[in-house]
Amino acid sequence: MKGRIIKGFSKLSLTEKRRLIAALCRWPGPTEQEMESYLAEDPATRKSFLELSENTISSFHVPFGIAPNVMVDGRVYHVPMAIEESSVIAAASHAARFWAERGGFTVKQVSTVKLGHVYFRWFTDPLFLHQHWDHIHLFLLDRLKKTTASMVRRGGGVLNLRLIDACGIMEKLYKLELEVDTVNSMGANFMNTCLEELAEGMEAYLAMNNHVKERRYQHIMSILSNYNENCRVTVEASCSLAELRPFAGNLSVDEFAEKIMLAYAIAEGDAYRAVTHNKGIMNGVDAVLMATGNDYRAAEAAAHAFAARDGVYRSLSSCRTVNGSLIISLTIPLAIGTVGGITNLHPLARLALEILGNPNARELMAIVASTGLASNFAALTSLVTTGIQKGHMRLHLSNILNSMNMNADSRKKAEEYFSGKKISYDAVKHFIDASAN
């Protein structure tokens, strides 16, 4: 069975799909049972999970936890996070409480504006496009009125429609750029519907005005952009340098503050460090997006494009001192929503939003960014003091012991032995082997 092309897989029943895939595995019987065991017992919940994607054979479980005490603009949130990486939630929680006790995170800017484009080639005099743009512009916007009516009623809608010369990318290439406020929706499907309507509108305008006697216009594609640099949020937090004492460890407060500043500065100038620095931010960001049913892949792509917007990959967060206070801040593009998508279909996504008090999109953007900044600060405080591995591996010890199928007695002995010691897989295995002899 291995290595053979499978035809008609999507047409098979759930049982048939499982049986076929199980046949590729070493233990077909137990494999089928295992696939079944990860599905919900409740029929309605099971059905909703099976229908979220295609060719589903089971459900893949990721821990769903809470980072409490994330304060944003004076309001405390207990933030759901879906992530498998040890220490992320613990670190974010520790940093979040520290900042909450010092005023929390403050939102400096937030916008829900999205962009999308209709790409086309124009094979004749470009002056025609520019000379007729005012008429084309009004014609296209009029065609969009029906499609955007419900979004307008919710307080959003089209903000701008531009004709952009893209011949620097490709000869005779142009694009229509649509700018829309999608309010509480992430807006991907809405944007793509609008863009396809614009493409059809261009064809209709040219045909109606008898300007297609020869091949002048070639539609290429209509698609939203996941790089929405104007759909972004900025959050910051501040405290006096003296208040940093809980994080300083064996360092003086001044030494700790200096090292934190240096860590942020290195991430600003060194791409090798910046990537890992931003990964620490996205640990928090992605975990909240996954828990709330948002598209974390789009957020990742946008964040990294934004980090490289001036041609050099840099950190998304920054740090500065002003009048004896340390100020940390994060600016990140976030095209997310609280309605539509799977937020209404995935039971845990619904629960996550309920735990957060059913925020609107702008509020959720601020919560997500604040959690990302808390995760980032927690990682940097470890890096400049004890090192990243001490706390991470202490929490990872549980995963190592689970992978070794330890009984309760051996597990307790290992946890006691490694309290305060350096932890690695080899060290744990050596201890277990020695204990057994």
N, C-alpha and C positions, 0 to 999 in steps of 0.2 A: 504493500500500500504506500509506503514512503516513496516520495519522489514522483508519484504519478499525478497527472493533472486531474482535478476533480471537476466534473461538469454537472451543472444543475443543482449545486449545493443549496442555493437559496430556496429551491422548490421543495426540499426535504422537510419533513416534520421535525419538531424539536428532538424527539426520540431518535429519529434516523440520523440527524446531524451529530448528536452525541455519540451514537454507536459508531459512526464512521470515524470521528475524531479519536474516540477511545481505542479504535483498532490500530491507530498509529502509535499508541503508547504501550508501555511495557506490561501494564496490568489493566486490560480493558474493563473487566468487571468493576473493580474498585474505582476506576477513573470515572465511569458513568455515575456511580453512586456519589462520588465527590462533587461532580458537577451539579447534581441535584441538591446536595446538602447546602449549597451556598445561595439557593433561591429562597425567597420569603415563603412562609407557610400560608399567609393570607392570600387568597386567590386574586384579589384586586391589586394588591401590591406587587405580586408576582407578575401579573399581566402588564402592569405599567413599566416594570423594569425590562421585561422581555421585549417590549415594543419601542423602547427608547432608541434602539440601534438596530442594525441588520445582522442576520446570521448569528443571533445570540444563542449561546449554549449554556450560559450560567451568569453569575454576577461576580464581579471582582471587588473585594472588600478593602477599603482603606480606613484606618482609624479616624473617627469623628470625635474631636475633642473640643475643649473650651479654653480660650485664653481670657481669663477674667480681668476686669478693671482697666479696660482701654477707655480712657476719658478723651472725648472729642468735643471741643467747644462747651465744656462744662457738663456734658452728659456722659454717664458711665455705661459702657456696653460690655457684655460678656460674649466674646466673639467666637463663633463656631469656626473651627479649622479642620480641614480634612487633609491629613498628611501622614506619611509613614516614617519620616525621618526622625530618629531619636533626638530629643532635646530642643527641637524647634518651638514647640508649644510652651515648654517649661521656660525657655529663655525669653520668649516674647512676653509671657506672663510676668516674669520677674521685672523686665524693663518697663512694661506697661504700668505696673503698680508703682514703681519708682516715680515715673512721670506723672501719674494720676495724683500722687500726694504732693506734687509741685505744680499743679495747675493743668496737667494733661497736655494734649495736642491741640493746636489751634489751626483752623482752616484759613489759609491766606488767599486762595483762589480755587474755583471749581467751575467747570464748564462741561456741558453734555452735547457739544457740537460735533457732528460727524461729517466726514467727507466721502465722496464717491466719484467715480469718473466714467465717462463714455469715451473710449479711445477710437479714433477714426483717422483715415488717411484722406487727404484732399489733393486731387491730381491736376488741378488747374489753378488759375490765378487766385492766390490767397487773399487778394484785395476784396474779392466777392464776399468771403466770410466776414471780414471786418466791416465792410460797407452795409451788409445786411444783418449784422448781429443784433441791432436793436429790435428789428422785426422778428428775427428768429427767437430771440430771448423772450419776448412777450408771448409768442406762439407756443413755445415749449412750457412756459410757466402756466399758461392757461390750460394746457393738456394735463398738468399735474394736479390741478385743483381738486378733482374728484378723488384721486389717490391719496392726497394729503389732508383731506377734510377732517378725518377723525383725529389725526395728529395735531392739527391746528386747534381743534376743540379741547385737547388736553394741554394746550399751552405751548406747543412746538410748531414745527413746520419749516418750510424752506426759508433760509436766511439769505442765500446768494446762489447765483448760477453764473459761472464765468467761462469764457472761451480762452483756452490757453494754447499758445504756440509751443509745441513740443518737438520741433524740427531739430533741436539740438540733440535729441535722443535718437531720432530716426528721421530720415528724409520724408517730408510731406506728412508728418505725424502731428495731429492736434488732439486736444481732449476737452470735453465739457467737464467742469468741476462743479459738483453740486454740494452745497453746504446746508446741512439740516440740523435742527435741534430736535432730538428724538425723545426728550424729556426722560421718562422712567424706563424706556425700552432701550436695550442695547442697539436695536434698530437694523441689524444686518439684513433680514428679509425685507423690511420696509424700504431700506435704501436701495437694495437690488431691484425691487419692483419699480421704484421711481426711476432708476437709471435705465432700465429696459424700456420704460415708457418714453424717456427722453430720446433714446436711440430710434425708436419707432417714429417719434415726432420729427426728428431730423429728416428721416426718409420721406415722411408725409409732406413736410414743408417744401423740400426740393421737388418732389413730384408735382405738388399742387401749383408751384410757380414755374413749372416747365423748365427746370434747370438741370435735368438729368438726361439730355439728349445724347450725351456721351458720358463715359465712365469718369465721374468727377469725385464721387464719394464712396468710400469703402468702410463700413462699420467693422471694427475688429472685436471689441468686447465692452461689456458694461458691468462694472463691479465696484463694490464699496472698497475703501482702503482701510486696512486695520492700523495704518499709521495715521492716527488722528492727533497731531501734536497740539491742536487747540482744545481737544477734549481731554483736559488734564486737571490734576488737582495738586495743590501745594499745601503741605502741613508742616508745622514746626513745633518744637518744644524748647523750653529754656529753664535754667535753674542757676543759682549762684554757684561759683566754683566750690565753695565750702560744702555745698550739699552733695557733691560727688563722692564724699567720703565712703559710703557703702560699697562703691565699686572699685575703690583704689587699691584694696588689698594691702600689700606690703609697701606700696608706693606712697609718697606724700601726695596730697591733693594736687599740688602744682605739677608734680612729675606726671601724675595720671592725666591731667588735663593736657599737658604738653604732648604726651604720647598719643592721646586720642586725636588731637589736632593733626599730628604728623600722619596718623593712619588715614584720616580723611584726605589729607593733601597727597599722599602717595597714590590713593585710588583715583584722584583727579588727574594725575600725570602719567600713571603706568597702567597700560591696558591689561597686562597680565594680572595685576592686582584688582583692577576695576571690574573685570568679569566676575571674579569670585566675590568681591564686595557687593556687586549688584545681585549676584545669586543669593546672598544673604538677605537682601531686601525681598526678592521674589519668593523666598521660603515662606515669608508671612503673607505676601500678596496672593500667591497662587493657592495657598491653603484656604484662605477665606473665599476666593473666587470659586474653587472647587466645591466647597461646602454650600455655597449659595447658588450653585448651578450656572455659574457664568463661564465664559470662554477664556480660560487661562492661557491657552495657546496664543490667542490673538493678543492678549495683554503682554505676554512674553515678547512676542515679535515687535510690538509697538515700543515697549520699554527699551529694548536693545537698539532699535533704530533711533530712538530719541537720545540715547546715551552717545550715539555716534553722529549726531546731527551736524557737528562742525567738522566732520572728517576724521576725528580722533575719538576712539572709544573712551568714555570717561564715566566716573561715578554718577549715579542718579541723586545721591544725597550729599549734603555738605555740612560743614561745621565751622562755627566762628565764635569768637569771644567779643563781647561788648560790655564795657563798664563792669567787669568782674563777673559776668554771667556767660555760661556756655549755651550756645544756641545751635540745635541740630535741625535740619530741614530736609524735606524730600519733595521733589517735583517729578511727577510721573504721569504719562498719558494712560487713561483708563476708560475704555469704551465698554461699559457694563450696564446691566439693567436689573430691575426688580420685578418686571412683568414680561411676559412672553418667554420664548425659548423653553428651557426645561424647568424654569423656576416655578411654574405652575403644575408641572407633571411629576417631578422627582419629589417623593415624600420627604426626604431629608433636606432637600433644598427649601421646601416650604417651611419645614421646621426651623431651619437655620434663620430664615428671614423673620419668623415669628419670635425666635429668641432675641433677635436684634430689635424687636419692636416694629417690624414691617417698615423699614426705612424707605425713603424715595431714592432715586439713583444718585443724586448728589450726596446725600447722607452716607450711602453705602460706599461711594468713592472715597469719602473722607475716612470712614472706618477702615477700609482696606489699606489705604495709604498709611494711616497711623500704625496699623499692625505691622506693615512692612518696615516702617522706620523704627519701631520698637525692636523688631527682629534684628535689624541692621546694627542698632546701638548695642544690643546684647552681645552680638558676635564680636564687635570691636572691643568691648570692654574685656572679654575673655582673651582676645588676641594680645592685647597690650599688658595683660597682667599674668594670669596663670597659664595662658595658652589655650587653644581651642579644644584640645583633646581631653583635658581633665573632666570637664563637665559633660562633654558629649559621650565619652566612653563610659562614664559612670552610669548614664542612662542606657547606653548601648549594652551594658553588661547583661541586662535582662534578656535582650534579644540573643546574645551569645549563649546564655544558659538554656534558653528555649530551643535553640538549634541543636543543642547537645542532649535534649530530652532528659534533663536532670530531675531526679526525684526531689521531694520537698526538703529532706534532710541535707542532701549534698548541695542543693541550691542555697540554703541558709548558711552553710559553712563557707561557700564561695563568696557570698555577699559580705560576710563578716571579714573574711580574709582580705578582700580587695578594697575594703573601706579605707580610703586615704592612700591607696597604692595605684601605680600606673596600671592601666588595663589594656590588654590586647587579646586577640583571639588565641594566639600561641601561649600567652601567659596563663589564660584561663584553662586551656586544654592541659598544660603542664601540671597545674594545680590539681585538676580533676584526676589525671592519670596517677599522680603521686598519692593522692588521697585514697585511691582505689587499691593501692599496693600495701 
